[in-house]
Amino acid sequence: MTAGPTSQQRPTWPALREVLATPGYRRLLGTRLASQAGDGAFQVGLASLVFFSPERAATTTAVAWAFTAALVPYTVVGPFAGVLLDRWRRRQVLLVANLVRAVLVLLVSWVVVVVGVGPLLYVLVLVCLSVNRFLLAGLSAGLPHVVRPGALVVANAVTPTAGTVAALVGGGAGYGVRSLLGAGDGSDAVVLVCAALLYLGSAAVVLRLRPDQLGPDGGPSPGSVRQQLVTVSRGLVEGARHVRERRPALDALLVIGSLRTGFGLFTLTTVLLCRNTLTDPSDVDAGLALVATVFAAAGVGAGLAAVVTPSGTRRFGLRTWVVAALLAAALVEAVLAVGVTRVSLVTGAFVLGMAAQAVKISVDTVVQTSVDDAFRGRVFTFYDTVFNAAFLLAALVAVLAVPESGDAPAVFAGVAVLLAGTALLYRRDRRIGPGDENGHGGTGQEPPIDGSVARR
C-alpha cells in the first residue's frame, strides 16, 4: 500500500503547513532547535578556547587534531548507537542524552576555570560528543514516526536546516557573550554554561513526547548486557547488509561522503585563513569575527536550500538537483583555487552551505525511504559514520597538504575535481535511481521526490 501522494500531486507549501501542524513533529523540532543552539554555543566556547586564544597558536596540525578529536566519537560510537536506538525507546534516549550532556558541559566549564586546557578537558569533550551521537541519530530515526512518508522531503528540508540555523543562533549568542565579557578562559566558561542550559531546555521539550512515540516499532528489546553486546555485533553486520542491498541508500552515502570531504577541507582551511592570513594573527578577535561571518554565510545558504530544495527536486528531479548542487560546490572550489579573499571566502561559504544542505536533504530522504524501520537507527548511524569519517579524511589531507596560512590552491583544485567527478558519475549511472518503490533502485526512473514509497 503506498503511503501518501507524490509531490507532483501535492504542492510543497500545503505539505509544509501539514508538517508544522503536527504536534509530534513540532515537539521533535523544538528538541532539535534547543539542542543544536546549545551545540552552537558549545562550539564557539571551544573554538575560542583552542583556536582563537592569544596564548595558543593555530597551526594546521593543531586544527586538524582538534577536529579529529571532535569527530572520533561520532565515527567510533556511531555504529553502537544505531543498534541501541533500534532497541531502546528513542524518546528516552533523547531525554537522557540531553541531561547527560548538560552535566558534562558544566564539568567542562569548571575544568576550564579551575584546571585549564589539558587532557582532562579533552576527555570530557570527547565523552560529551559521544553522547551527542545518540541524540542526533535518534532525531533522524524518530522523524518518520511523527511525519507521514509523503511529507518526508519537506520535513527533511525544514528539520536539519532549522537545526543548522539554531546552531548559528546559539553560536552567535555565545560569541556575543564572549564579546561582552572580553577574551579569556573565564568568558569561554560562561559560554559553555549557556550551552548546558540550552541542553536542559531541550530535555524539557522531549518530555512532551510520549515515551514510545518515536519507536522503534514493537518497543524496546529486553536482554542482558552480554546479549545486547552480541546483538550489537550481529546488528552491525545486518545493518551493513541492509545498506548494501538498498542500492539507492548506498550510492547516496557515497555522494554525501564525497561532498563532506570537500566541505571538511573548506572548514579546516577557513579556520587557518581567518586566523593566520586574512586578519592580523595577533588580533584574535578579528580572526574569530571573520570565521563567524564565514560560517554565518554558510548557514544562510543552508537556510535558502531548505526553502528551494522541495520545489527544486519536484521540478527538476532529485538526481538532477543533487548533480547541480555538486557542480555548484565544485565551481566554488575552483574559484578559491585561483585566489582567496575575504569576499570570495564568504561568498563561497554561502554557495557551499546551500549546496551541502541541498544534497543532505535529498540524501536524508533517499535513506529514510530506502530502508526498513527496523534498521533505520543502524542505517542512520552508519550514515553519520560515513559523514564524519569523510571529515576525518579531510583532516588527514589537511595535515599533509595545507600550509599554516591556509592558502592551498592545489587542495582547492583537487576538491573541485573530486566534486565534479562525483556529479558526473551520479548523473551517468542510470542504473541507480535515487530510490524506487521497492527501495532497491535499478529502474532507471526518477523516484517520487517527496519520500513516498511503499511501506513494508
N, C-alpha and C positions, 0 to 999 in steps of 0.2 A: 504494500500500500504506500503510495507516495505521500510525502509529508509536506503539504503546502504547495502553493503555486510558484512558478518561476518568477524571476524579476521582470521578465518580459510581460507577465500578466499583472504584476503588482508594482506600482510606482515606488520609488525609493522613499519619498517623504511620508506617505502613509505607513510604510513599513517602519520607518524611524519613529513615528508617533506611536505605533503599536508597541515597539520595543520599550520606549520610555514610559509607556503607560503600564507596564508590567511591574507590579510591586517587587517581585523577587529579583528582577533584573536591576531595578533601581537600588536595592539594598546591596547587591553584589557590586554594582558600580560604585556605590558610596564607600564600600570596604576598600576597593582598589584605589579610589581617589585619596582617601586619608592615608593609606599605607604608602602610596608612591609619593605623596607630598612629604611624608617622613623620610622616604628614600632620598629625595632631592636635598633636604636639609642635611641628612647624614652624609651624603656625598660631598656637599660643599664644605662641611666641617672637616672631613678627612682630606679633601683636596687642599684646603688652606693649610692644614697641619703638615702635609707631606710635600706638596709641590710649590706652594706659594708662601713659605715661611722665610723671613730674612736670614735665618740661621741655617737653612738647608738648600743646597743647590739642586736643580732639576737636570739630571743627566738622562741620556737615552736608557741606560741600564736601570737607573732608579725608577723611571716612569714605567718601563716595561715590567720590572719586578712588581711594582705596586699594582698594576692592572692584572698581572698574573695571579698574585696573591688574592686579589678580589674575586677572580673568576674560577679559581681552582675548586672552591666548594661547590659551585654550580655544576661543574663538569663531573666531579667525583661523587657528590651526594645525589645528583640528579637521578640516575637510574634507580637507586633505592627509594627515593622519594616517590617516583612514579608507581612502583609496585605497591608501596604502602598506601598511596592515595586510592588505589583500586581495592583496598581492604578496609581502610578507616573511613569514617564519616568525614567528608571533605569540609563540611561546615565547622566541625570541631577542630580540624587541622588549622583552618584559618584563624580561629579564635586563639588556640594555644600558641600558634606561631607568632601572632602579634604580641601577645603578652610576654612571651619569652624574649622577643626582640627588644621590647621596651626595657626590660630588666637589663639585658646585655648592653644596650646603648647607654643606659645610666651608669653601668660599671665602666664603660669606655670613657665617659666624660670624667668620672672620678680618677681613673688612671692618668688621663691627660693632665689633670691638675696636680695630683699627688706624686705620681711616679714619672711621668713624662713619656715621650715617644720611645718605644723599645719593644722587645719581644712580647711582653705581656699584652701590650696594646694590639699588636698584630694577631696574636692568638684569639683575643676576644672578637676582633673584627672578622676573622675567618669563621668563627663559630656563628656569629650573627648572620653573616652572609649565607652560611649553610642552612640556617633555619629559614632564611628568606626564600630558598629554593623550593621548600614545601609550599610556601604561601603562593608564589607565582604560578606554580604548576597546578595547585588547587583551584585558583581563579580560572584558569583556562579550561581545566577538566570539568568544572562545575557549570560553565556558561551554557552548554546545551540543555541543562536541566531547568533553566529559567527563561529560555528563548526557544520558540519553535524553530525547526530546521529551516523553514522558508525565509526566516529573517536573520539567519546567522551572519550573512555577509555584512548586513547593516550593524549588527551587534559587534562584529569583529572590527568594523570601521570606527565605531564610537568608543568601545571599551579600552583597548590598549592605547589608542591615541589620546583619549581623555586622561588616561593614566600618565602618559608622557607629559601632557600639559600640566597635570597636577605636580609631577616631579619638578618641572621647571618652575612652577609657582613656589613650591616648597624650597627649591634651591635659591630662587630669588629672595624669598623671605629670610632664608639663612644668611645669604650674602648681605641683606640689609641689616640684620642684627650684627653681623661682624663689622660692617662699616660704622655702625653707631658706636660700638664698643671699642673699635680700634683693633689693629693686628695684634695677635698674641695667642698663646695656648689657652688662656682663660676665656677669651672670646669664642674660640673654637669649641670649648667645652660647653658653653651656654647654647651654641647652635645645636650641639648633639642632644642636649636636654630637650630642646624644642622638638627634635625628631622623635624622641621617646614619647613625648606627649601625643604626637600625631599617631604613633602606633597604638597607643591606648585608645584613641578615638576610633581607629579602625576596628579594634576589638569590640568596642561598644556597638558599632553598626552591625557587626557579624551576629550579635545576639538577637537581632531582629529577624534572622533567618531560622527556619525550623531545623532541628538537628539533622534530619535526614533529607533536607530539601535539595542538596547538591549531589546526592548519590554517595557511593556507587549504587547502581541498581541491585536490589536484594539485600542492601545493608552491609555492614562490616563483617568480615570473616573471622571466626574465632580461631584459636590455636595458640600453642605455646611459643615462647621466643625462638626455640630451635626450629619449630615448624615454620614460623614466619621467615626465618633466615633461609630455610630450604625453599620456601615459596618465592622469596626474593630472587634467588639464583635461577630457579626454574622460570619465574616470570620474566626475567631479563631475556632469556633465550626465546620464550614465546613472543615477547614484545618485538624483538628484532625480526623474528619470522613474520610477524603480522605486518610490519612496515615493508619488509621485502616483498610480500605478496600483494601489497597495495602500491602498485607502480606510481600512481599519481602522488601519493604521500612521499614516496622515496625520492622522486625527481624534484618535488617541491622543496624538500630538505636540502638537496644538492644546490638548488638555486639560492636558497637563503644562506647557505654556508659560504658560497662564493661572494655574495654581496656583503655578508657580515665581515669577511676577511678584509675587503676593501674599506669598509666603514671603520673597522678597528684600526687600520693603518692611518686613516684620516684623523681619528681621535687622538692617537698617540702623537702624531706629528703636530697636531694642533696645540697640544699642551706645550711641546718644546718650542714651537714657533712663537706662541704668545708669551712664554716665559723668557726666552733667550734671544729672539731675533726681532720680532715686530714691536717690542717695547724694551725699555732700558732694563737689563737684568737686575739692577739694584732696586728698581721700583716694582715691588711685588704686587702692590695694589693695582697698578696699571695693567700688569700681566693678568691678574685674576679678573679684572673688569673686562678685558678683551676676550678671554676664554669664555666668560659668562655670556658675552654678546654673541660669540660664535655658536655656542650651544643653544642659546635662545633662538637664534635664526633657524637652527636645525629643528627645534621644537615647533616653530611657526610653520615650517614646511611640512612637518608631520601632521599638524592640525589641518592644514589645507588638504593633505592626502585623504584624511578621513572624510572630508566633505565631498571630494570629487571622485573617489575610487568607486563607490557603489554605482553611480551613473556612468562612470568611465568604463567599467567592466561590462555593464549592461549594453552599452553602445558598441564597444569595440571587441568585446570578448575578453575573458580572463587572461588567456595566453598572450594576446597582443598587448594588453595593458602591462603585464609583467615584463615583456620584452622591451616596451617603450621606457619603462622605469629603469631597467638595467642600462639601456643605451644612454639615458639622461645622466645617470651616475658615471658612466664611462666618459662622457663628454666633460663633466666637471673635473675628473682626474686628469684628463688630457690638458685642460686649460691650466691647472695647477702645475703640471709638468713644465709648462712654458715659463711660469713665474708666479710667485706668491706675493700678494699684497694684502693689506687689511680688507680692502673691498672684495677682492677675489675670494679670500678665505670665508668671509661672512656670506657672500652670495653663494659660494659653493656649498657651504653648510646648509643653507636653505634648500637648495636643489637636492642635495644628498639626503636630507631629512625627509623630504617629500617622497623621493624615490624609495628609500628604505622602508618607509611606512606603507607605501602603496603595495610593495612586494609582500611585506609581512601580513597585511590584511588579507591579501589573496592567498598566501600560503596557509595562514591560520584556517581559512575556510576550507581549503583543499584537504588539510589534515583532519579537521573535525568531521568532515563529511565522507572521508575515505576509510575510516576505521570504526570498529565496533566500540560501543560504550564500555564494555568490559575491559578493553585495552587502552582506553583513552588516556588515563593517567600515565601509564607507562610510555605511551607514544609521545605524549606532550613533554614528559621529562627527557625522553630521548631527543626530541626536537630541541629542547633547551640545551641539552648537552652539545649537540651539533652547533647550535647558535654560539655557545661560549667557547667551545673548542676552536672555532674559526677565529675568534678574537685572540685566543692564546697563540695560534699560528701567526697572527698579525704581530703579536708582541715579539715572537722569535725573529721574524723578518726584520722588525724594527731594530733589534739589538745588532743584527748582522749588517744592516744596510742604511740605517738612518743616522745622520750625524747629530750631535747635540744641539746644533742650530735648528734642526727640524726641516731644513730645506733639502729635499731629496727628490730632484726631478726624475731620476731613473725609477724610483719607487712609485711615484705618481703615474708615470707612463706604464709601468708594469701592471698596476691595478686597472688602468684604463683598458689594456689589452685583455686582462682576465675577465672583466665585466662584459666587454663587447663580445668576447668568445662565448661566455655563458649565455648571453642573449641569443646569439646565432644558433647554438646547439639546441636551446629550448624551443626556438622557433622552428627549426628544420625537422626535428624528430616528431613527425606527425603520429607516431605510434603511442605517444604518451600524452593523451588528453589530460588536462589538469584534474579530471575526475569524471567518471561516468556513473550511471545509476547503480552499477554493481560494485563500484569502488575499486575497480582493477585497471581502469584506463584501457588503452589499446583500441579504442573505437575510431580514433582519428576525428571525432566530433567535438565541437565546443560544448562544454558542460553547462548546466544552469549556473548562473553566477551569483545566485542568492543563497546557495548552500542547500538547495532542495535535492534530496537523494532519497532512495528507498530505505526505510527503516528496517533493520534486521531484527 
